[in-house]
Amino acid sequence: MSWQAELQAMGKMAANVPLAPRTTLGVGGEAAWLFRPSDKVHLIAAMSLIPEDVMLLPLGRGSNVLIADSGIDGLVLDLGDINTLHITDETIKVGAGVRMSKLAQAAANHGLTGLEFMATVPGDLGGGVAMNAGAFGQQISDVLVSVDVLHRDGHMACVSRDALDMRYRYTKLPQGALVVSATLQLETSDTEQIKAAMRDMRSKRSGSQPLALPNCGSVFKNPEGNFAARLIEGVGLKGEQRGKARISDVHANFIVNEGGASSEDVLHLIRLAKAEVKKQTNIDLEPEVKLVGCSL
Ligand SMILES: Cc1cc2nc3c(=O)[nH]c(=O)nc-3n(C[C@H](O)[C@H](O)[C@H](O)COP(=O)(O)OP(=O)(O)OC[C@H]3O[C@@H](n4cnc5c(N)ncnc54)[C@H](O)[C@@H]3O)c2cc1C
């Protein structure tokens, strides 16, 4: 039996899957294969069956990726069914496929503070850990205790936060490892206060980001002591358009898809912003968005 047929028995397996609808930016080609294991046991079993030369891409909500128009000649892993969530006192153990907004809500309902920002950040816990997501002065590394990772050879390991070298939008996961679940340590607070903070963060967001159009969040990391949006606006690129992609008029560190943009359109704008900021300010902007199958 082929490895693809064996995976089929452990979850949902499909060929030639369009990835644009699986990203918040809505661009990108197809994945040769997409596999959604039904649970952790099947994920572990599947991992040892996937040939080593098959490229693997874990994809959560696809809210911080730019996938090439040519797609991915490999296997996309959708961990959406690895979605257990256990709360014991102030500790949460949560699966990679749990949406961060749902996690924030669950923590709030239990009177636990530390994850309010997740109410405003799209994506799954696995993607959040991989990116060290954060906002409003909070980030995952503040509350993370450890991560259960699955290595490419099929063995599981528990990695403590300190071994992950987590920094601003950066996590050093072991090479090729998947985040399967994480343990978070929160603090007790008042549920109503937590929910009010979440509402406040949401309303601040809706006024300052172009949320009506498909986008991938911040395109560049903020350089030390500065803001990528301010720099891009400063070099006159706010509103710059290429095909159906545009540097947002609302927030210059966002690129929006006005309907039918290609990955190449978006890449063109990223390259332009990076080059122009470098030329005019000598600052090197580093992409926050993960480029998959393409490069600058
Ligand atoms: C409107 C908008 C606002 C945003 N605001 C913020 C913000 O305020 N703060 C912030 O930090 N981010 C923000 N983002 C970016 C994004 O939401 C975060 O980076 C989020 O953590 C990505 O999660 P995801 O599940 O979508 O990951 P994906 O985009 O699917 O993946 C991101 C990266 O993580 C890897 N990955 C995904 N799952 C796993 C896994 N299980 N194991 C190992 N690697 C994995 C992927 O391969 C990829 O390299 C925003 C995005 C949008 C669209």
The ligand as an SDF file (V2000), in Angstrom:
LIG
                    3D

 53 58  0  0  0  0  0  0  0  0999 V2000
   -5.7410   40.4740   10.6600 C   0  0  0  0  0  0  0  0  0  0  0  0
   -4.5280   39.8520   11.2880 C   0  0  0  0  0  0  0  0  0  0  0  0
   -4.0260   40.3650   12.4670 C   0  0  0  0  0  0  0  0  0  0  0  0
   -2.9040   39.7840   13.0610 C   0  0  0  0  0  0  0  0  0  0  0  0
   -2.4340   40.3000   14.2300 N   0  0  0  0  0  0  0  0  0  0  0  0
   -1.3880   39.7260   14.8420 C   0  0  0  0  0  0  0  0  0  0  0  0
   -0.9140   40.2140   16.1020 C   0  0  0  0  0  0  0  0  0  0  0  0
   -1.4240   41.1540   16.6570 O   0  0  0  0  0  0  0  0  0  0  0  0
    0.1320   39.5870   16.6800 N   0  0  0  0  0  0  0  0  0  0  0  0
    0.7390   38.5150   16.1010 C   0  0  0  0  0  0  0  0  0  0  0  0
    1.6700   37.9670   16.6990 O   0  0  0  0  0  0  0  0  0  0  0  0
    0.3210   38.0340   14.9090 N   0  0  0  0  0  0  0  0  0  0  0  0
   -0.7140   38.6000   14.2680 C   0  0  0  0  0  0  0  0  0  0  0  0
   -1.1430   38.1200   13.0650 N   0  0  0  0  0  0  0  0  0  0  0  0
   -0.4200   36.9940   12.4360 C   0  0  0  0  0  0  0  0  0  0  0  0
   -0.9510   35.6170   12.8230 C   0  0  0  0  0  0  0  0  0  0  0  0
   -2.2740   35.7100   13.2710 O   0  0  0  0  0  0  0  0  0  0  0  0
   -0.0930   34.9350   13.8770 C   0  0  0  0  0  0  0  0  0  0  0  0
    1.2510   34.8180   13.4630 O   0  0  0  0  0  0  0  0  0  0  0  0
   -0.6130   33.5340   14.2220 C   0  0  0  0  0  0  0  0  0  0  0  0
    0.1030   33.0560   15.3290 O   0  0  0  0  0  0  0  0  0  0  0  0
   -0.4620   32.5500   13.0660 C   0  0  0  0  0  0  0  0  0  0  0  0
   -1.1950   31.3770   13.3970 O   0  0  0  0  0  0  0  0  0  0  0  0
   -1.7000   30.4050   12.2440 P   0  0  0  0  0  0  0  0  0  0  0  0
   -2.3420   29.2270   12.8580 O   0  0  0  0  0  0  0  0  0  0  0  0
   -2.5260   31.1570   11.2740 O   0  0  0  0  0  0  0  0  0  0  0  0
   -0.3170   30.0050   11.5950 O   0  0  0  0  0  0  0  0  0  0  0  0
   -0.0080   29.8050   10.0470 P   0  0  0  0  0  0  0  0  0  0  0  0
   -0.0800   31.1170    9.3480 O   0  0  0  0  0  0  0  0  0  0  0  0
   -0.8130   28.6900    9.5230 O   0  0  0  0  0  0  0  0  0  0  0  0
    1.5190   29.3710   10.1210 O   0  0  0  0  0  0  0  0  0  0  0  0
    2.5130   30.2950   10.5080 C   0  0  0  0  0  0  0  0  0  0  0  0
    3.8440   29.5470   10.6320 C   0  0  0  0  0  0  0  0  0  0  0  0
    3.7600   28.6190   11.7130 O   0  0  0  0  0  0  0  0  0  0  0  0
    4.0160   27.2930   11.2550 C   0  0  0  0  0  0  0  0  0  0  0  0
    3.1270   26.3880   12.0000 N   0  0  0  0  0  0  0  0  0  0  0  0
    1.7740   26.3950   12.0190 C   0  0  0  0  0  0  0  0  0  0  0  0
    1.3160   25.4170   12.8250 N   0  0  0  0  0  0  0  0  0  0  0  0
    2.4040   24.7740   13.3030 C   0  0  0  0  0  0  0  0  0  0  0  0
    2.5850   23.6530   14.1600 C   0  0  0  0  0  0  0  0  0  0  0  0
    1.5580   22.9930   14.7060 N   0  0  0  0  0  0  0  0  0  0  0  0
    3.8580   23.2480   14.4270 N   0  0  0  0  0  0  0  0  0  0  0  0
    4.9220   23.9030   13.8980 C   0  0  0  0  0  0  0  0  0  0  0  0
    4.8160   24.9580   13.0790 N   0  0  0  0  0  0  0  0  0  0  0  0
    3.5720   25.3910   12.7820 C   0  0  0  0  0  0  0  0  0  0  0  0
    3.6840   27.3330    9.7650 C   0  0  0  0  0  0  0  0  0  0  0  0
    4.3470   26.2860    9.0600 O   0  0  0  0  0  0  0  0  0  0  0  0
    4.1770   28.7130    9.3910 C   0  0  0  0  0  0  0  0  0  0  0  0
    5.5780   28.7140    9.2290 O   0  0  0  0  0  0  0  0  0  0  0  0
   -2.2620   38.6780   12.4480 C   0  0  0  0  0  0  0  0  0  0  0  0
   -2.7800   38.1520   11.2480 C   0  0  0  0  0  0  0  0  0  0  0  0
   -3.8930   38.7260   10.6700 C   0  0  0  0  0  0  0  0  0  0  0  0
   -4.4390   38.1370    9.4030 C   0  0  0  0  0  0  0  0  0  0  0  0
  1  2  1  0
  2  3  1  0
  2 52  2  0
  3  4  2  0
  4  5  1  0
  4 50  1  0
  5  6  2  0
  6  7  1  0
  6 13  1  0
  7  8  2  0
  7  9  1  0
  9 10  1  0
 10 11  2  0
 10 12  1  0
 12 13  2  0
 13 14  1  0
 14 15  1  0
 14 50  1  0
 15 16  1  0
 16 17  1  0
 16 18  1  0
 18 19  1  0
 18 20  1  0
 20 21  1  0
 20 22  1  0
 22 23  1  0
 23 24  1  0
 24 25  2  0
 24 26  1  0
 24 27  1  0
 27 28  1  0
 28 29  2  0
 28 30  1  0
 28 31  1  0
 31 32  1  0
 32 33  1  0
 33 34  1  0
 33 48  1  0
 34 35  1  0
 35 36  1  0
 35 46  1  0
 36 37  1  0
 36 45  1  0
 37 38  2  0
 38 39  1  0
 39 40  1  0
 39 45  2  0
 40 41  1  0
 40 42  2  0
 42 43  1  0
 43 44  2  0
 44 45  1  0
 46 47  1  0
 46 48  1  0
 48 49  1  0
 50 51  2  0
 51 52  1  0
 52 53  1  0
M  END
$$$$
